[in-house]
Amino acid sequence: MNARPLSVTEVSAYIKSLLDRDAVLGQLCVRGELSNYKIHSSGHHYFTLKDDGAVINAVMFRSDASRLPFQPGNGMKVIVYGRVSSFPKSGQYQIYVSQMQPDGVGALYVAFEQLKEKLLREGLFAKEAKKPLPRYPRRIALVTSPTGAAVRDMIRVLGRRFPACEVLVCPVKVQGEGAAQEIAAMLAYVDGHRLADVIITGRGGGSIEDLWAFNEEAVARAIFACRTPVISAVGHEPDVTIADFVADVRAATPSNAAELAVCDAAELRIGLRNVLSHMTRSVLSQIAEKRARLEAVASKRIMSSPYEYLNERSLLLSMQEQRMTGAMAALLAEKRKQYVRLAAAMDALSPLKVLSRGYSMVQGEGGVVKSVSGVAPGDRLTIRFADGQAGCLVQSVEKEEK
């Protein structure tokens, strides 16, 4: 063989040129399962596509990956579009992916479910976070397209139901690139400057692509951050968006949102008339009751003869005096009887009572002598009788043996 030897670089470059010139490999559509999915700090996505028989490396550059409406992950079955080429530095061929979509399920649907699950875990759909709508709002802000039928329907319904309420139209794009960012920014502006008591954001019906701005995370978080109550009014009755889950109130249509935001002035007038009628009947009833009581008092004899009132009170006073006098007399009689009983008991226990029966009481310097051991010959004693006393001198002491 006389062929000139090629360098590794030349071989790799030749293989790359062959792959790049191939018409089939230049525009591929490949179905497979994602594996080893990694997102580099540069923003490029690296992964492998596999099926039951083979594996191929793939890369998706940051510019293409930024347009993905969903988050790819290991095990997900996808369809990718791109071209096959080689990377000379590693000597490996790989697919350079420009587009990717879930296999069997639309990419937007997958993105919807992924974001819904994420925000649900974070608590953005929690019932306790929902704010009540004010009963009588003074101003309502419509964050929507200024040219669509939806805004005209909402203005018409609001004007018919509650003309006293001001309507502030806050124009934004509702579909297309940058629409979600406009909606989120306007929501933050209206809420931050307290421009309205209620915010309605939405648009008319359309495809999922048309409504997609209201499925963006930026709009969902802007609604959740609002201190002003927000009504979501996107599409028609069957249409459901992420904004519907986050908003304080979800309306089936923009017209329905306007109906929910304000009360019906005609019904309010009927209610006020009913309240007025009820108040009138109540006041008239009270007046009639007071008049009857007044007439009853006026018909009493005391009103025609004031002295009669004094006579009745004098008689009542006399009766009270008699009852008090009787009660005091009974109390004194009872106390007198009690005194007599106590005096008799004390008299029975008096030493003088005992002396009157012939006994006497001997007293010495230390008091009453109770025992012969308390005296001695030569002691002076006093003997007390019932009718007097006598002094004596002890000559002898004799103690009886028991």
C-alpha positions as CSV (number, residue, x, y, z in Angstrom):
1,M,0.0,0.0,0.0
2,N,1.5,3.3,-1.2
3,A,-1.2,5.6,0.3
4,R,0.0,8.5,2.4
5,P,-0.8,8.0,6.0
6,L,-3.3,10.4,7.4
7,S,-3.3,12.0,10.8
8,V,-6.0,11.4,13.4
9,T,-7.2,15.0,12.9
10,E,-7.5,14.5,9.2
11,V,-9.5,11.3,9.6
12,S,-11.8,12.9,12.1
13,A,-12.3,15.9,9.8
14,Y,-13.0,13.6,6.9
15,I,-15.6,11.7,8.8
16,K,-17.2,14.9,10.0
17,S,-17.4,16.2,6.4
18,L,-19.1,13.0,5.3
19,L,-21.6,13.2,8.1
20,D,-22.3,16.9,7.4
21,R,-22.9,16.3,3.7
22,D,-25.3,13.5,4.2
23,A,-28.8,14.6,3.4
24,V,-30.5,12.1,5.7
25,L,-28.2,12.8,8.7
26,G,-28.6,16.5,8.1
27,Q,-32.3,16.6,8.9
28,L,-33.1,13.8,11.3
29,C,-36.2,13.0,13.4
30,V,-35.4,10.5,16.1
31,R,-37.6,8.8,18.7
32,G,-36.0,7.5,21.9
33,E,-35.8,7.6,25.7
34,L,-33.8,10.2,27.5
35,S,-30.9,9.1,29.8
36,N,-28.0,10.7,31.6
37,Y,-29.6,14.1,31.2
38,K,-27.4,16.9,32.4
39,I,-27.5,20.7,32.1
40,H,-24.1,22.2,32.0
41,S,-23.3,25.5,33.7
42,S,-23.0,27.0,30.2
43,G,-26.7,26.2,29.6
44,H,-26.0,23.4,27.1
45,H,-28.0,20.2,27.6
46,Y,-26.1,16.9,27.3
47,F,-27.9,13.5,27.2
48,T,-28.2,10.2,25.5
49,L,-31.1,8.8,23.4
50,K,-31.6,5.0,23.7
51,D,-34.0,2.3,22.7
52,D,-33.9,-1.5,23.2
53,G,-31.0,-1.9,20.7
54,A,-28.7,1.1,20.8
55,V,-27.6,4.4,22.4
56,I,-26.5,7.6,20.8
57,N,-25.1,10.8,22.5
58,A,-26.9,14.1,22.0
59,V,-26.4,17.7,22.8
60,M,-28.8,20.7,22.7
61,F,-27.2,24.1,22.8
62,R,-28.4,26.8,25.2
63,S,-30.0,28.9,22.5
64,D,-32.2,25.9,21.4
65,A,-32.8,24.6,25.0
66,S,-34.1,28.0,26.1
67,R,-37.1,27.6,23.8
68,L,-38.2,24.3,25.4
69,P,-41.7,24.8,26.9
70,F,-41.1,21.8,29.3
71,Q,-38.4,20.4,31.5
72,P,-36.9,17.1,30.0
73,G,-35.8,14.4,32.4
74,N,-34.4,10.9,32.5
75,G,-36.8,8.2,31.4
76,M,-39.0,10.6,29.3
77,K,-39.8,9.4,25.8
78,V,-39.2,12.1,23.3
79,I,-38.9,12.9,19.6
80,V,-36.0,15.1,18.7
81,Y,-35.1,17.0,15.5
82,G,-31.6,17.7,14.5
83,R,-28.5,16.6,12.6
84,V,-25.8,14.0,13.2
85,S,-22.2,15.1,13.2
86,S,-19.0,14.3,15.0
87,F,-16.9,16.1,17.6
88,P,-13.3,15.8,16.4
89,K,-11.8,16.3,19.9
90,S,-13.5,13.2,21.3
91,G,-13.9,11.3,18.0
92,Q,-17.5,10.5,18.8
93,Y,-20.5,11.2,16.7
94,Q,-23.7,12.7,18.2
95,I,-27.0,14.3,17.5
96,Y,-27.1,18.1,17.6
97,V,-30.7,18.6,18.7
98,S,-32.5,21.8,17.7
99,Q,-36.1,20.8,18.8
100,M,-37.6,18.3,21.2
101,Q,-41.1,17.3,22.1
102,P,-42.6,14.6,24.3
103,D,-43.5,11.4,22.4
104,G,-47.2,10.9,22.4
105,V,-48.1,14.0,24.5
106,G,-47.8,17.6,23.5
107,A,-44.9,19.6,24.8
108,L,-47.2,22.3,26.1
109,Y,-49.3,19.8,28.0
110,V,-46.2,18.4,29.6
111,A,-45.0,21.9,30.5
112,F,-48.5,22.6,32.0
113,E,-48.5,19.6,34.2
114,Q,-44.9,20.1,35.3
115,L,-45.5,23.7,36.3
116,K,-48.8,22.9,37.9
117,E,-47.2,20.2,40.1
118,K,-44.3,22.5,41.0
119,L,-46.6,25.4,42.1
120,L,-48.9,23.1,43.9
121,R,-46.0,21.8,46.1
122,E,-45.0,25.4,46.8
123,G,-48.6,26.3,48.1
124,L,-49.6,28.8,45.4
125,F,-52.9,27.0,45.0
126,A,-53.7,26.8,48.7
127,K,-57.3,27.9,49.7
128,E,-56.1,29.7,52.8
129,A,-54.1,32.1,50.5
130,K,-57.2,33.1,48.6
131,K,-58.4,36.7,49.2
132,P,-62.1,37.5,49.3
133,L,-63.6,40.0,46.8
134,P,-64.8,43.3,48.1
135,R,-68.6,43.6,48.1
136,Y,-68.7,47.1,46.5
137,P,-65.5,47.8,44.7
138,R,-64.9,51.4,43.7
139,R,-62.5,50.6,40.8
140,I,-61.7,47.5,38.8
141,A,-58.6,47.1,36.7
142,L,-58.8,45.0,33.5
143,V,-55.3,43.6,32.7
144,T,-55.9,42.4,29.1
145,S,-55.7,43.3,25.5
146,P,-57.3,46.7,24.8
147,T,-58.5,45.6,21.3
148,G,-60.1,42.2,22.0
149,A,-63.8,41.3,22.3
150,A,-63.1,40.2,25.9
151,V,-62.4,43.7,27.2
152,R,-65.5,45.1,25.5
153,D,-67.7,42.4,27.0
154,M,-66.3,43.1,30.5
155,I,-66.8,46.9,30.2
156,R,-70.4,46.3,29.0
157,V,-71.3,44.0,31.8
158,L,-69.6,46.2,34.5
159,G,-71.4,49.3,33.2
160,R,-74.8,47.5,33.1
161,R,-74.5,45.8,36.5
162,F,-72.8,48.5,38.6
163,P,-72.3,51.8,36.9
164,A,-70.9,53.5,40.0
165,C,-67.7,51.4,39.7
166,E,-64.8,52.9,37.7
167,V,-63.1,50.7,35.1
168,L,-59.4,51.0,34.4
169,V,-58.1,49.3,31.3
170,C,-54.5,48.2,31.6
171,P,-53.3,47.2,28.1
172,V,-51.0,44.2,27.7
173,K,-50.2,41.6,25.1
174,V,-52.1,38.4,25.8
175,Q,-50.3,36.1,23.4
176,G,-47.0,35.7,21.6
177,E,-43.5,36.3,22.7
178,G,-43.1,38.5,25.8
179,A,-46.9,38.5,26.6
180,A,-46.3,36.7,29.9
181,Q,-43.7,39.2,31.0
182,E,-46.0,42.1,30.1
183,I,-48.9,40.7,32.0
184,A,-46.8,40.0,35.1
185,A,-45.3,43.5,35.0
186,M,-48.7,45.1,34.7
187,L,-50.1,43.1,37.6
188,A,-47.2,44.2,39.8
189,Y,-47.7,47.8,38.7
190,V,-51.4,47.9,39.4
191,D,-51.1,46.1,42.7
192,G,-48.0,48.1,43.8
193,H,-49.7,51.5,43.2
194,R,-53.1,50.4,44.6
195,L,-54.9,51.4,41.4
196,A,-57.9,49.2,41.9
197,D,-59.9,47.2,44.5
198,V,-60.2,44.2,42.2
199,I,-58.0,43.0,39.2
200,I,-59.4,41.0,36.3
201,T,-56.8,39.4,34.0
202,G,-57.6,37.2,31.0
203,R,-58.6,37.1,27.4
204,G,-61.0,35.4,25.1
205,G,-60.9,31.8,23.9
206,G,-58.3,30.2,21.7
207,S,-56.0,27.3,21.3
208,I,-53.6,26.2,24.0
209,E,-50.9,28.1,22.2
210,D,-53.0,31.3,22.2
211,L,-53.7,31.0,25.9
212,W,-50.2,30.0,26.9
213,A,-49.1,33.3,28.4
214,F,-51.5,32.5,31.3
215,N,-49.7,29.2,31.8
216,E,-46.3,30.9,32.3
217,E,-44.6,30.8,35.7
218,A,-44.1,34.6,35.7
219,V,-47.8,35.3,35.5
220,A,-48.6,32.7,38.2
221,R,-46.1,34.2,40.6
222,A,-47.3,37.8,39.8
223,I,-50.9,36.8,40.6
224,F,-49.9,35.1,43.9
225,A,-47.8,38.2,45.0
226,C,-50.8,40.6,44.5
227,R,-52.3,42.0,47.6
228,T,-55.3,43.0,45.5
229,P,-57.8,40.3,44.9
230,V,-57.4,38.8,41.3
231,I,-60.0,37.2,39.1
232,S,-58.7,35.0,36.3
233,A,-60.9,35.0,33.2
234,V,-59.1,33.1,30.5
235,G,-60.9,31.6,27.5
236,H,-64.2,29.7,27.8
237,E,-65.7,27.3,30.3
238,P,-63.6,24.2,29.4
239,D,-60.3,26.2,29.2
240,V,-58.2,25.9,32.4
241,T,-54.9,27.6,32.9
242,I,-52.3,27.9,35.7
243,A,-53.6,31.4,36.3
244,D,-57.0,29.9,37.2
245,F,-55.4,27.8,40.0
246,V,-53.4,30.7,41.5
247,A,-56.1,33.5,41.2
248,D,-58.3,34.2,44.2
249,V,-61.4,33.6,42.0
250,R,-61.7,31.7,38.7
251,A,-64.3,32.9,36.2
252,A,-65.6,30.8,33.3
253,T,-65.4,33.6,30.8
254,P,-64.4,37.3,30.9
255,S,-68.1,38.3,31.0
256,N,-68.6,36.0,34.0
257,A,-65.6,37.6,35.7
258,A,-67.3,41.0,35.4
259,E,-70.5,39.5,36.9
260,L,-68.5,38.1,39.8
261,A,-66.6,41.3,40.5
262,V,-69.6,43.5,41.1
263,C,-73.1,43.2,42.4
264,D,-76.2,43.9,40.3
265,A,-77.3,47.5,40.9
266,A,-80.9,46.5,40.1
267,E,-80.9,43.8,42.7
268,L,-79.2,46.2,45.1
269,R,-81.9,48.7,44.7
270,I,-84.5,46.0,45.3
271,G,-82.7,45.0,48.4
272,L,-82.5,48.6,49.7
273,R,-86.2,49.0,49.1
274,N,-86.8,45.9,51.1
275,V,-84.6,47.1,53.9
276,L,-86.3,50.5,53.9
277,S,-89.7,48.8,54.0
278,H,-88.6,46.6,56.9
279,M,-87.2,49.6,58.8
280,T,-90.4,51.6,58.2
281,R,-92.5,48.8,59.5
282,S,-90.2,48.3,62.5
283,V,-90.3,52.0,63.4
284,L,-94.1,52.3,63.0
285,S,-94.5,49.2,65.2
286,Q,-92.3,50.7,67.9
287,I,-94.2,54.0,67.7
288,A,-97.5,52.1,68.1
289,E,-96.1,50.2,71.1
290,K,-94.9,53.3,72.8
291,R,-98.2,55.1,72.1
292,A,-100.1,52.2,73.7
293,R,-97.9,52.3,76.8
294,L,-98.3,56.1,77.0
295,E,-102.1,55.8,76.7
296,A,-102.1,53.1,79.4
297,V,-100.1,55.3,81.8
298,A,-102.2,58.4,81.0
299,S,-105.4,56.5,81.7
300,K,-104.3,55.7,85.3
301,R,-106.0,57.6,88.1
302,I,-102.7,58.9,89.4
303,M,-102.2,60.9,86.3
304,S,-105.5,62.8,86.9
305,S,-105.1,63.0,90.7
306,P,-101.4,63.3,91.8
307,Y,-102.5,63.3,95.5
308,E,-103.7,59.7,94.9
309,Y,-100.2,58.7,94.3
310,L,-99.0,60.4,97.5
311,N,-101.8,58.7,99.5
312,E,-100.8,55.3,98.1
313,R,-97.2,55.8,99.0
314,S,-98.1,57.1,102.5
315,L,-100.2,53.9,103.0
316,L,-97.4,51.8,101.8
317,L,-95.0,53.6,104.2
318,S,-97.3,53.0,107.1
319,M,-97.5,49.3,106.3
320,Q,-93.7,49.2,106.1
321,E,-93.5,51.0,109.5
322,Q,-95.9,48.5,111.1
323,R,-94.0,45.5,109.8
324,M,-90.7,47.0,111.0
325,T,-92.1,47.8,114.4
326,G,-93.5,44.3,114.8
327,A,-90.3,42.7,113.7
328,M,-88.3,44.8,116.2
329,A,-90.7,43.9,119.1
330,A,-90.4,40.2,118.3
331,L,-86.6,40.5,118.1
332,L,-86.5,42.3,121.5
333,A,-88.8,39.7,123.1
334,E,-86.6,36.9,121.9
335,K,-83.5,38.6,123.1
336,R,-85.1,39.2,126.6
337,K,-86.0,35.5,126.9
338,Q,-82.5,34.6,125.9
339,Y,-81.1,37.0,128.6
340,V,-83.3,35.5,131.3
341,R,-82.1,32.0,130.4
342,L,-78.5,33.0,130.5
343,A,-78.9,34.9,133.8
344,A,-80.5,31.9,135.4
345,A,-77.7,29.6,134.2
346,M,-75.1,32.0,135.6
347,D,-76.9,32.4,138.9
348,A,-77.0,28.6,139.3
349,L,-73.2,28.5,138.9
350,S,-72.5,31.5,141.3
351,P,-70.5,30.7,144.4
352,L,-72.8,32.9,146.4
353,K,-75.7,30.7,145.6
354,V,-73.8,27.8,147.1
355,L,-72.9,29.8,150.3
356,S,-76.6,30.6,150.8
357,R,-77.1,26.9,151.4
358,G,-74.8,26.9,154.5
359,Y,-71.5,26.5,152.9
360,S,-68.5,28.8,153.3
361,M,-65.4,29.7,151.3
362,V,-61.9,29.8,152.8
363,Q,-59.4,32.3,151.3
364,G,-55.7,32.8,152.0
365,E,-53.1,35.1,150.7
366,G,-52.9,33.1,147.5
367,G,-56.6,33.0,146.9
368,V,-59.2,30.2,147.6
369,V,-57.8,27.4,149.8
370,K,-58.8,24.1,148.2
371,S,-56.7,21.7,150.3
372,V,-55.3,21.4,153.8
373,S,-51.9,21.2,152.3
374,G,-52.2,24.8,151.3
375,V,-52.2,26.1,154.9
376,A,-49.9,25.9,157.9
377,P,-50.2,26.8,161.6
378,G,-50.0,30.5,162.1
379,D,-51.6,31.4,158.7
380,R,-54.3,34.0,158.7
381,L,-57.4,33.0,156.7
382,T,-60.6,34.7,155.7
383,I,-63.8,32.6,155.9
384,R,-66.6,34.0,153.6
385,F,-70.2,33.2,154.5
386,A,-73.4,34.1,152.6
387,D,-74.0,37.2,154.7
388,G,-70.4,38.2,155.5
389,Q,-66.9,37.1,156.4
390,A,-64.6,36.3,159.4
391,G,-60.9,36.3,159.9
392,C,-59.1,33.5,161.8
393,L,-55.7,32.2,162.8
394,V,-54.7,28.6,162.0
395,Q,-53.6,26.9,165.2
396,S,-53.1,23.4,163.9
397,V,-53.4,21.4,160.7
398,E,-54.6,17.8,160.4
399,K,-54.6,15.9,157.2
400,E,-57.0,13.0,156.8
401,E,-55.5,9.9,155.3
402,K,-57.5,8.4,152.3
